[in-house]
């Protein structure tokens, strides 16, 4: 999920609004706006958020190692070599990812890394050839979450196959947003908006006491002009998360290929242009936005109803 939503903010009526930019986390620009009685209070909230972003950006990075952490990259490098001791935070995220696989009917799979790596090569370099069907099929042989072995007592994770690789992209930002919400509320924050790409977390009411106003991008005009807003939501105390085909993509021979890969076909999903989820649970909202983008509508709506989530579909599929 990337920058899919436009946020419309009002000013604080009694307290002042403070905005903190958060760069270089989760491969996207993020920002936190809080209402606080002093710069010191605002910085306390920003510090809590920044610390969680820094920690989980390092832990869930599958592309490179980070000093002081055993992260997904390290775990993937050790695939096929036996159990690896990890932090409780990483262990809990992987356990959550395995639960999500079952919850979504095997649609969201943190073990899809070998397939995603093939597509990432093409997404990062338009001159790179498309992954061929045989390469995708071979990669898919090493994506069974049943080969991720957890030992809660010893806090270890084992990837049985040397060709396995975990990828957190479908879940990371929503999972961390939920942790940020818990931390901010625990610190006394009453009004805040966290924007992390296409993940928006609203805490409390908008600064002047009413609803937050969140704009959903028109996939045909994914810029920052007035025509780019397809719909404006008025919400309180929810997360709003969008998955779409128009932020990370390339075109080849008139076909658009994007980053949301269907684990059944091993190709980008083509049912919708975007799916937006409005849900009280930020982690669930992120999970649902990816899952529903890849699911037939009736199946997706049934899953969303289990979380009392609102769903907004933008139809059309890939060009």
Buried (B, 14 or more C-beta within 10 A) or exposed (E): BBBBBBBEBEEBEEBBBBEBEBEEBBBBBBBBBBBBEEEEBBBBBBEBBBEBBBBBBBBBBBEEBBEEBBBBBBBBBBBEEEBBEBBEBBBBBBBBBBEBBEBBEEBBBBBBBBBBBBBBEBBEEEEEEBBEEEBBEBBBEBBBBEBBEBEEEEBBBBBBBEBBBBBBBBBBBBBBBBBBBEBBEEEEBEBBBBBBBBBBBBBBBBBBEEBBBBBBBBBEBBEEEEEBBBEEBEBEEBBBBBBBBBBBBBEEEEEBBBBBBBBEEBBBBBBBBBBBBBBEBBBBBBBBBBBBBBBEBEBBBEBBEEBEBBBBBBEBEBE
